[in-house]
Amino acid sequence: MLNNNSLNHTGQRLLRKAVACALLVALPGIALAQGGARGPAEHANVPPVNNLPNPYETVRNWSTPPEGRTWGSISAINIDIDGTSLWVGDRCGSNSCAGSDVDPIVKLDAEGRPVMSFGAGLILWPHGMDVDRQGNVWVVDARSATAAELAANPNSAGKGHTVLKFSPQGELLLTLGTPGEAGDPPTHFTEPNDVLVAPDGSIYVAETHGAQFQDEPGPNSKSRISKFAPDGTFIKSFGEWGFEDGQLRSPHSLAMDSQGRLFVADRGNRRIQIFDQDGGHLDTWYQFSRISGLYIDANDMLYAIDSESDENYNPGWRKGLRVGNARTGEVLYYVPEHNSARPTGMGGIGAMGEGVAVDRNGNVFGGEVGPVQGLTKFIPRLID
């Protein structure tokens, strides 16, 4: 399944950058308008990847929610250490847990049946999730309550802008950030998107959700990744808002390959950036589109799910799931968007999930947000 004879994408990236620089000299401003949004110049030189084989059967509305409930928006999903069970961060049957008394964190067995749940009253807006090697469940609560939510539900105060570590049984073990308050590390986060726990226990937290919609810098322009020791002690932050290599506009999802490289879905810049574990920039890939969720399996297969692409934010690219090789950067498969009465993301056509996870049998799960909610399962099938 892996192809070690693919082209070297670092070399391709340098060539694209040289071409883009030449174009900028001849035609100033060419990189400033791509469907109405600024972006890196080299992105314009990457042909859209919309027509590769699809080795999956798409199954919508997979799984059964807990009794008496319907699924809401789900962007936080991950696989349990058993390899087949799925952890889900549900926004309480809606797009927010404000005023809800249901458990937002739900564990499903391999057949999609709920087996346990927890977290009622602790989480407002689950957004990203990781499961560490001990089976602990890490959940990002990305934002605090809006004025309308506070007016309707005063008990929504004091939640959000945090990362919460739960035991496999649902006991709250650790809180990073200050609940309900935006700010800067080491004591605060601003709209954290995702959390990743490395094999050595180091914790990485990606911020800031709203940065993807900023096309010019401002006093609140933030995009960074913070590293913590296994006990929650702050180590460092790296990255800043911007368009250049090493800069970010809303690092939306995190994954790590077998080499220990940190992959970042730089959604606002429509690319993946790759860093070492100290924050050193290693590479930038544009061939996987505008990515909401990332997952890398034990074989270094990379799953990049795009719930956002449209004519304004990523012209020429379709929403979908792109599967490729994390070692070489080659995109191997493309699963197109599914039908929806209203599109996901900012517009465009159809729907695709925002969160993504893959079990040990190669089944892919997409967590849906917006008009399409719940879970989608992509089942591997043979290619003719």
KEPA-849612 format. One line per field, with one value per residue (C-alpha): z, y, x; residue number from 1; residue in three letters. Coordinates in steps of 0.5 Angstrom, whole numbers, always signed. Layout:
<rs>
z <- (Z/...) $
y <- (Y/...) $
x <- (X/...) $
num <- (NUM/...) $
residuo <- (ALA/...) $
</rs>
This chain:
<rs>
z <- (+0/+1/-5/-3/-10/-10/-11/-6/-4/+0/-7/-10/-5/-6/-14/-13/-8/-13/-19/-14/-12/-20/-21/-15/-18/-25/-22/-15/-11/-15/-8/-5/-8/-8/-8/-4/+2/+3/+3/+2/-6/-7/-5/-12/-16/-13/-17/-13/-12/-13/-17/-14/-13/-7/-3/+2/+2/+6/+11/+14/+21/+24/+31/+36/+41/+48/+50/+49/+45/+38/+36/+35/+32/+33/+32/+37/+36/+38/+38/+45/+47/+45/+38/+36/+41/+39/+44/+42/+44/+43/+43/+47/+41/+39/+37/+45/+51/+55/+59/+58/+63/+59/+58/+52/+52/+50/+49/+43/+42/+35/+33/+35/+41/+47/+53/+58/+58/+63/+63/+64/+67/+65/+58/+54/+47/+46/+40/+40/+43/+44/+48/+51/+52/+59/+56/+59/+55/+53/+51/+49/+51/+46/+48/+53/+53/+49/+52/+49/+53/+59/+59/+58/+62/+68/+70/+63/+66/+68/+62/+56/+54/+57/+56/+61/+62/+64/+67/+62/+68/+67/+73/+72/+73/+70/+68/+63/+62/+67/+66/+62/+61/+55/+55/+54/+57/+61/+65/+60/+53/+47/+44/+44/+38/+39/+44/+43/+48/+45/+46/+52/+55/+53/+52/+45/+45/+39/+39/+36/+33/+30/+27/+21/+19/+20/+13/+17/+23/+29/+37/+38/+32/+36/+33/+37/+40/+47/+50/+57/+61/+63/+69/+66/+67/+62/+57/+51/+46/+38/+32/+31/+27/+19/+12/+12/+14/+21/+22/+23/+22/+27/+28/+28/+29/+31/+29/+30/+26/+27/+27/+32/+27/+29/+24/+24/+20/+19/+17/+15/+11/+7/+9/+13/+17/+20/+26/+30/+38/+40/+35/+29/+22/+18/+12/+9/+5/+1/-3/+2/+2/+7/+13/+19/+22/+22/+24/+23/+24/+26/+18/+17/+13/+14/+14/+12/+13/+9/+12/+9/+2/-2/-8/-3/+2/-3/-10/-14/-8/-6/+1/+2/+6/+3/+5/+3/+6/+12/+10/+3/+2/-3/-4/-5/-5/-5/-2/-4/+0/+1/+0/+4/+4/+7/+6/+12/+13/+10/+4/-3/-4/+0/+7/+10/+17/+21/+26/+24/+27/+24/+28/+28/+22/+17/+19/+18/+22/+21/+26/+23/+25/+22/+18/+18/+25/+28/+25/+19/+18/+12/+11/+7/+0/-5/-11/-18) $
y <- (+0/+5/+7/+9/+11/+17/+24/+28/+33/+37/+38/+40/+45/+49/+49/+51/+57/+59/+59/+63/+68/+69/+70/+75/+79/+80/+81/+84/+82/+75/+71/+76/+74/+67/+67/+73/+70/+71/+65/+63/+64/+57/+54/+57/+52/+46/+42/+40/+33/+31/+25/+19/+12/+11/+4/+6/+5/+11/+9/+15/+15/+10/+8/+9/+15/+14/+12/+18/+22/+24/+26/+33/+36/+32/+34/+30/+23/+18/+10/+7/+3/-3/-1/-2/+2/+9/+15/+21/+28/+30/+37/+35/+33/+41/+45/+47/+43/+50/+48/+41/+36/+30/+27/+29/+24/+17/+11/+6/-1/-4/-4/+3/+1/+6/+3/+8/+16/+22/+29/+32/+39/+40/+41/+47/+46/+39/+40/+36/+29/+24/+18/+16/+10/+9/+10/+16/+21/+28/+33/+40/+45/+50/+56/+60/+61/+67/+72/+69/+62/+66/+69/+63/+59/+62/+56/+56/+60/+58/+53/+53/+55/+48/+41/+36/+29/+24/+17/+11/+11/+18/+21/+28/+28/+34/+41/+45/+52/+57/+55/+60/+65/+66/+68/+66/+60/+57/+59/+60/+58/+62/+57/+51/+46/+40/+36/+31/+26/+24/+17/+20/+23/+30/+34/+39/+44/+47/+54/+59/+57/+64/+65/+62/+67/+73/+75/+81/+81/+85/+85/+79/+75/+68/+61/+57/+50/+49/+44/+41/+36/+29/+32/+39/+43/+48/+47/+52/+55/+56/+58/+65/+68/+68/+65/+63/+57/+56/+61/+58/+61/+56/+50/+45/+38/+35/+28/+24/+19/+13/+18/+23/+28/+33/+34/+40/+41/+49/+50/+57/+57/+50/+46/+41/+43/+38/+40/+36/+36/+42/+46/+46/+47/+41/+41/+44/+40/+43/+37/+34/+41/+45/+40/+40/+33/+29/+22/+18/+10/+5/+4/+12/+12/+19/+21/+28/+30/+36/+39/+46/+47/+52/+57/+62/+59/+54/+55/+48/+43/+39/+37/+30/+25/+24/+18/+18/+16/+20/+18/+21/+26/+22/+22/+15/+16/+21/+20/+25/+29/+26/+29/+34/+39/+44/+44/+43/+49/+55/+53/+49/+43/+37/+35/+31/+30/+35/+30/+23/+17/+10/+3/-3/-6/+0/+3/+10/+15/+22/+26/+31/+38/+43/+41/+34/+31/+25/+20/+17/+10/+9/+1/-1/-5/-8/-4/-7) $
x <- (+0/+6/+10/+17/+18/+14/+17/+21/+16/+21/+25/+18/+16/+23/+22/+15/+17/+22/+17/+12/+18/+19/+12/+12/+17/+14/+7/+7/+1/-1/-1/-5/-12/-14/-21/-22/-17/-10/-5/+2/+4/+6/-1/-3/+2/-1/-6/-12/-12/-20/-19/-16/-18/-23/-22/-28/-35/-39/-44/-47/-51/-46/-47/-53/-53/-54/-61/-66/-61/-59/-52/-50/-44/-38/-31/-27/-26/-20/-19/-19/-12/-16/-16/-23/-27/-29/-29/-33/-34/-41/-43/-49/-54/-53/-47/-46/-47/-49/-55/-55/-54/-52/-45/-41/-36/-38/-35/-37/-36/-34/-41/-42/-46/-45/-42/-40/-40/-38/-37/-43/-43/-35/-35/-38/-35/-31/-27/-20/-19/-13/-12/-5/-2/-5/-12/-13/-18/-15/-21/-20/-26/-25/-29/-32/-40/-42/-47/-53/-51/-49/-56/-60/-55/-51/-48/-44/-39/-33/-32/-27/-20/-18/-15/-18/-15/-20/-18/-21/-27/-28/-25/-22/-14/-11/-14/-9/-11/-16/-23/-27/-21/-18/-10/-3/+1/+3/-3/-8/-10/-14/-19/-15/-16/-13/-8/-3/+0/+7/+10/+14/+8/+10/+3/+2/-3/-5/-9/-13/-19/-21/-14/-16/-21/-16/-13/-9/-5/-8/-7/-10/-7/-5/-3/+2/+3/+5/+9/+8/+12/+8/+6/+3/+9/+10/+16/+15/+11/+13/+9/+6/+1/+3/+3/+11/+14/+13/+8/+1/-7/-11/-7/-13/-11/-5/-2/+5/+9/+13/+19/+16/+15/+9/+4/+0/-6/-5/-12/-12/-6/-9/-3/+0/+7/+11/+16/+21/+19/+22/+18/+24/+20/+22/+17/+11/+6/+0/-2/-7/-12/-15/-15/-20/-17/-11/-9/-3/-4/+2/+4/+5/-1/-4/-11/-13/-20/-23/-30/-28/-26/-30/-30/-28/-23/-20/-21/-21/-21/-27/-28/-27/-22/-15/-11/-3/+4/+6/+14/+14/+8/+4/-3/-6/-13/-19/-26/-31/-36/-43/-49/-52/-58/-53/-46/-41/-36/-36/-40/-39/-42/-44/-41/-35/-33/-28/-25/-22/-20/-18/-18/-13/-18/-17/-24/-24/-29/-31/-34/-39/-41/-46/-52/-49/-48/-46/-41/-39/-36/-31/-30/-24/-26/-22/-20/-21) $
num <- (1/2/3/4/5/6/7/8/9/10/11/12/13/14/15/16/17/18/19/20/21/22/23/24/25/26/27/28/29/30/31/32/33/34/35/36/37/38/39/40/41/42/43/44/45/46/47/48/49/50/51/52/53/54/55/56/57/58/59/60/61/62/63/64/65/66/67/68/69/70/71/72/73/74/75/76/77/78/79/80/81/82/83/84/85/86/87/88/89/90/91/92/93/94/95/96/97/98/99/100/101/102/103/104/105/106/107/108/109/110/111/112/113/114/115/116/117/118/119/120/121/122/123/124/125/126/127/128/129/130/131/132/133/134/135/136/137/138/139/140/141/142/143/144/145/146/147/148/149/150/151/152/153/154/155/156/157/158/159/160/161/162/163/164/165/166/167/168/169/170/171/172/173/174/175/176/177/178/179/180/181/182/183/184/185/186/187/188/189/190/191/192/193/194/195/196/197/198/199/200/201/202/203/204/205/206/207/208/209/210/211/212/213/214/215/216/217/218/219/220/221/222/223/224/225/226/227/228/229/230/231/232/233/234/235/236/237/238/239/240/241/242/243/244/245/246/247/248/249/250/251/252/253/254/255/256/257/258/259/260/261/262/263/264/265/266/267/268/269/270/271/272/273/274/275/276/277/278/279/280/281/282/283/284/285/286/287/288/289/290/291/292/293/294/295/296/297/298/299/300/301/302/303/304/305/306/307/308/309/310/311/312/313/314/315/316/317/318/319/320/321/322/323/324/325/326/327/328/329/330/331/332/333/334/335/336/337/338/339/340/341/342/343/344/345/346/347/348/349/350/351/352/353/354/355/356/357/358/359/360/361/362/363/364/365/366/367/368/369/370/371/372/373/374/375/376/377/378/379/380/381/382/383/384) $
residuo <- (MET/LEU/ASN/ASN/ASN/SER/LEU/ASN/HIS/THR/GLY/GLN/ARG/LEU/LEU/ARG/LYS/ALA/VAL/ALA/CYS/ALA/LEU/LEU/VAL/ALA/LEU/PRO/GLY/ILE/ALA/LEU/ALA/GLN/GLY/GLY/ALA/ARG/GLY/PRO/ALA/GLU/HIS/ALA/ASN/VAL/PRO/PRO/VAL/ASN/ASN/LEU/PRO/ASN/PRO/TYR/GLU/THR/VAL/ARG/ASN/TRP/SER/THR/PRO/PRO/GLU/GLY/ARG/THR/TRP/GLY/SER/ILE/SER/ALA/ILE/ASN/ILE/ASP/ILE/ASP/GLY/THR/SER/LEU/TRP/VAL/GLY/ASP/ARG/CYS/GLY/SER/ASN/SER/CYS/ALA/GLY/SER/ASP/VAL/ASP/PRO/ILE/VAL/LYS/LEU/ASP/ALA/GLU/GLY/ARG/PRO/VAL/MET/SER/PHE/GLY/ALA/GLY/LEU/ILE/LEU/TRP/PRO/HIS/GLY/MET/ASP/VAL/ASP/ARG/GLN/GLY/ASN/VAL/TRP/VAL/VAL/ASP/ALA/ARG/SER/ALA/THR/ALA/ALA/GLU/LEU/ALA/ALA/ASN/PRO/ASN/SER/ALA/GLY/LYS/GLY/HIS/THR/VAL/LEU/LYS/PHE/SER/PRO/GLN/GLY/GLU/LEU/LEU/LEU/THR/LEU/GLY/THR/PRO/GLY/GLU/ALA/GLY/ASP/PRO/PRO/THR/HIS/PHE/THR/GLU/PRO/ASN/ASP/VAL/LEU/VAL/ALA/PRO/ASP/GLY/SER/ILE/TYR/VAL/ALA/GLU/THR/HIS/GLY/ALA/GLN/PHE/GLN/ASP/GLU/PRO/GLY/PRO/ASN/SER/LYS/SER/ARG/ILE/SER/LYS/PHE/ALA/PRO/ASP/GLY/THR/PHE/ILE/LYS/SER/PHE/GLY/GLU/TRP/GLY/PHE/GLU/ASP/GLY/GLN/LEU/ARG/SER/PRO/HIS/SER/LEU/ALA/MET/ASP/SER/GLN/GLY/ARG/LEU/PHE/VAL/ALA/ASP/ARG/GLY/ASN/ARG/ARG/ILE/GLN/ILE/PHE/ASP/GLN/ASP/GLY/GLY/HIS/LEU/ASP/THR/TRP/TYR/GLN/PHE/SER/ARG/ILE/SER/GLY/LEU/TYR/ILE/ASP/ALA/ASN/ASP/MET/LEU/TYR/ALA/ILE/ASP/SER/GLU/SER/ASP/GLU/ASN/TYR/ASN/PRO/GLY/TRP/ARG/LYS/GLY/LEU/ARG/VAL/GLY/ASN/ALA/ARG/THR/GLY/GLU/VAL/LEU/TYR/TYR/VAL/PRO/GLU/HIS/ASN/SER/ALA/ARG/PRO/THR/GLY/MET/GLY/GLY/ILE/GLY/ALA/MET/GLY/GLU/GLY/VAL/ALA/VAL/ASP/ARG/ASN/GLY/ASN/VAL/PHE/GLY/GLY/GLU/VAL/GLY/PRO/VAL/GLN/GLY/LEU/THR/LYS/PHE/ILE/PRO/ARG/LEU/ILE/ASP) $
</rs>
